[in-house]
Amino acid sequence: MADPSAAATASAPQISPLQAEAAALAAASAPGIAALREVPFLAQIGLRGDPAAPAFAGAIRDALGLALPTTPNRIAERDGVAALWLGPDEWLVVGAPGSAAVLSAALDRHLAGQHASAVDLGASRACLEVTGMRAAEVLAKGCALDLHPRAFGPADCAQTLLARIPVILHRTHTEPGWRLFVRRSFAPYIAAWLIDAVAEYRGKPNTRA
């Protein structure tokens, strides 16, 4: 007999790490200048393996349809899936909301028997997005990296500190914007810090002049 509690759990709505902060993030935003939002339920899979091993590289191509980046702090993307370089044998695979199960199953199937691992990190991480003409200025208030497009382009990522909290920073291909991946326990603090950091831009015209 099926367990009713299991069915209820399966049908329960998902709660994102920053659901409670969603209204405050929206209210603090200055659209086009410095806007804040959570990007909930992204697939986030920690991947480890030897990129020099042909079997591993081939398995990743078969599972994800892309070749993993081997240059430090670079990103490979294809068909909505991105692989962010975190170390010589470590990547963060990011996919569309709700795609974690499919991506994990594909990786598990193709990596079977190899000295490699793919771990679903979605429940332990949050993703925040900062967009607008002043997005880099907002982040620069708490991040020591050079965020100018000449130094940090859309195909780049970095593990760094924002407001003294470890984050993974990824510049997006869309309007001037950034995604921040942060541990779930630190997400409310980072959200509050960002809300404070964008305060000066509210009410300003959407221009650099």
C-alpha positions as CSV (number, residue, x, y, z in Angstrom):
1,M,0.0,0.0,0.0
2,A,1.3,3.4,-0.9
3,D,2.4,5.7,1.9
4,P,0.0,8.7,2.0
5,S,2.6,10.9,3.7
6,A,5.1,10.2,0.9
7,A,2.5,11.2,-1.7
8,A,1.8,14.4,0.2
9,T,5.4,15.2,0.4
10,A,5.9,14.6,-3.3
11,S,3.0,16.9,-4.1
12,A,3.9,19.7,-1.7
13,P,5.0,22.9,-3.3
14,Q,8.7,23.6,-3.4
15,I,10.0,26.4,-1.2
16,S,13.0,28.3,-2.6
17,P,15.8,29.3,-0.3
18,L,14.9,33.0,-0.6
19,Q,11.1,32.8,-0.9
20,A,10.7,34.9,2.2
21,E,12.9,37.6,0.8
22,A,11.3,37.7,-2.7
23,A,9.1,40.8,-2.0
24,A,12.0,42.7,-0.3
25,L,14.3,42.0,-3.3
26,A,11.7,43.2,-5.8
27,A,10.9,46.3,-3.7
28,A,14.6,47.2,-3.4
29,S,15.2,46.9,-7.1
30,A,15.7,49.8,-9.6
31,P,14.8,48.1,-12.9
32,G,17.4,48.7,-15.6
33,I,19.8,50.2,-13.1
34,A,20.2,47.6,-10.3
35,A,17.6,44.9,-10.0
36,L,17.6,41.9,-7.6
37,R,15.9,38.6,-7.8
38,E,16.3,35.0,-6.8
39,V,16.6,32.4,-9.6
40,P,15.0,29.4,-7.8
41,F,15.2,25.7,-8.4
42,L,18.1,25.7,-10.9
43,A,19.9,22.4,-11.3
44,Q,23.2,22.6,-9.5
45,I,25.4,19.6,-9.7
46,G,28.9,19.3,-8.4
47,L,31.1,17.3,-10.8
48,R,34.5,15.9,-10.2
49,G,36.8,13.9,-12.5
50,D,40.0,13.9,-14.6
51,P,39.5,16.0,-17.7
52,A,42.6,14.4,-19.3
53,A,40.9,11.0,-19.2
54,P,39.3,10.3,-22.6
55,A,36.6,8.1,-21.0
56,F,35.6,10.9,-18.6
57,A,35.6,13.6,-21.3
58,G,33.6,11.4,-23.6
59,A,31.0,10.6,-20.9
60,I,30.5,14.3,-20.2
61,R,30.0,15.1,-23.9
62,D,27.4,12.3,-24.1
63,A,25.6,13.3,-20.9
64,L,25.7,17.1,-21.3
65,G,26.4,17.7,-24.9
66,L,29.4,19.9,-24.2
67,A,33.1,19.8,-23.4
68,L,34.1,20.8,-19.9
69,P,36.2,24.0,-19.7
70,T,39.8,23.3,-18.7
71,T,40.9,26.9,-18.6
72,P,40.6,28.4,-15.1
73,N,37.5,30.4,-14.4
74,R,35.8,29.8,-17.7
75,I,32.4,28.5,-18.6
76,A,31.1,26.2,-21.3
77,E,27.5,26.4,-22.3
78,R,25.1,24.6,-24.6
79,D,21.3,24.2,-24.9
80,G,20.7,25.8,-21.5
81,V,23.3,23.8,-19.6
82,A,26.5,25.5,-18.3
83,A,29.6,24.0,-16.8
84,L,31.6,26.4,-14.5
85,W,35.3,25.7,-13.9
86,L,36.0,25.6,-10.1
87,G,39.3,23.7,-10.1
88,P,41.5,21.4,-12.2
89,D,39.1,18.5,-11.6
90,E,36.0,20.3,-10.4
91,W,33.0,22.0,-12.1
92,L,29.6,23.2,-11.2
93,V,27.0,22.1,-13.7
94,V,24.0,24.5,-13.9
95,G,20.7,23.7,-15.7
96,A,17.2,25.1,-16.1
97,P,14.8,25.0,-13.1
98,G,13.5,21.5,-12.6
99,S,16.2,19.8,-14.8
100,A,18.3,18.4,-11.9
101,A,16.9,14.9,-12.0
102,V,17.4,14.5,-15.7
103,L,20.9,15.8,-15.7
104,S,21.9,13.8,-12.6
105,A,20.5,10.6,-14.2
106,A,22.4,11.2,-17.4
107,L,25.6,11.9,-15.6
108,D,25.2,8.8,-13.3
109,R,24.5,6.6,-16.4
110,H,27.5,7.8,-18.4
111,L,29.9,8.0,-15.5
112,A,29.1,4.5,-14.2
113,G,32.3,2.6,-13.3
114,Q,34.6,5.7,-13.6
115,H,36.6,7.4,-10.9
116,A,34.3,10.5,-11.0
117,S,31.4,11.9,-9.1
118,A,28.3,14.0,-9.7
119,V,26.5,15.3,-6.6
120,D,23.2,17.2,-6.6
121,L,23.8,20.5,-4.7
122,G,20.5,22.2,-5.5
123,A,19.1,21.8,-2.0
124,S,22.2,23.4,-0.4
125,R,22.7,26.4,-2.7
126,A,20.8,29.5,-3.6
127,C,21.2,31.6,-6.7
128,L,20.7,35.4,-6.8
129,E,20.7,37.6,-9.9
130,V,21.8,41.2,-10.1
131,T,21.0,43.0,-13.4
132,G,21.2,46.5,-14.8
133,M,23.7,49.2,-15.8
134,R,25.0,49.5,-12.2
135,A,25.1,45.8,-11.4
136,A,28.9,45.6,-11.4
137,E,29.1,48.7,-9.2
138,V,26.7,47.1,-6.7
139,L,28.9,44.0,-6.5
140,A,32.1,46.0,-6.3
141,K,31.0,47.4,-3.0
142,G,31.7,44.0,-1.4
143,C,33.9,42.1,-4.0
144,A,37.6,42.8,-4.6
145,L,37.6,41.3,-8.2
146,D,37.9,43.5,-11.2
147,L,34.4,43.3,-12.7
148,H,35.0,45.4,-15.8
149,P,34.0,43.6,-19.0
150,R,37.6,43.7,-20.2
151,A,38.6,41.6,-17.1
152,F,35.4,39.6,-16.5
153,G,33.4,38.6,-19.5
154,P,30.2,36.6,-20.1
155,A,32.2,33.3,-20.4
156,D,33.9,33.9,-17.1
157,C,33.2,32.7,-13.5
158,A,35.1,33.0,-10.2
159,Q,35.0,31.8,-6.7
160,T,35.4,34.8,-4.6
161,L,34.1,36.7,-1.5
162,L,31.1,39.0,-1.5
163,A,30.6,40.9,1.8
164,R,33.1,38.3,3.2
165,I,30.9,35.4,2.2
166,P,32.1,32.7,-0.3
167,V,30.2,32.9,-3.6
168,I,30.5,31.7,-7.1
169,L,30.1,34.6,-9.5
170,H,29.0,34.2,-13.1
171,R,28.5,37.0,-15.6
172,T,25.4,36.4,-17.7
173,H,25.0,36.7,-21.5
174,T,21.8,38.7,-21.2
175,E,21.5,42.4,-20.1
176,P,24.4,43.6,-17.9
177,G,24.0,41.1,-15.1
178,W,25.5,38.5,-12.7
179,R,24.5,35.3,-11.0
180,L,25.7,34.6,-7.5
181,F,25.7,31.0,-6.2
182,V,25.9,30.9,-2.4
183,R,25.4,28.3,0.3
184,R,21.7,28.3,1.4
185,S,22.6,29.2,5.0
186,F,24.3,32.4,3.8
187,A,21.7,33.4,1.2
188,P,19.5,35.6,3.5
189,Y,22.5,37.5,4.6
190,I,23.7,38.1,1.0
191,A,20.1,39.1,0.0
192,A,20.0,41.7,2.8
193,W,23.5,43.0,1.9
194,L,22.4,43.4,-1.7
195,I,19.2,45.2,-0.7
196,D,21.3,47.7,1.2
197,A,23.9,48.0,-1.6
198,V,21.3,49.0,-4.2
199,A,19.5,51.5,-2.0
200,E,21.4,54.5,-3.5
201,Y,20.2,53.7,-7.0
202,R,16.5,53.7,-6.4
203,G,14.9,56.7,-8.0
204,K,17.8,57.5,-10.2
205,P,17.4,57.7,-14.0
206,N,18.3,54.7,-16.1
207,T,21.5,56.2,-17.5
208,R,25.2,56.4,-16.7
209,A,25.3,60.2,-17.1
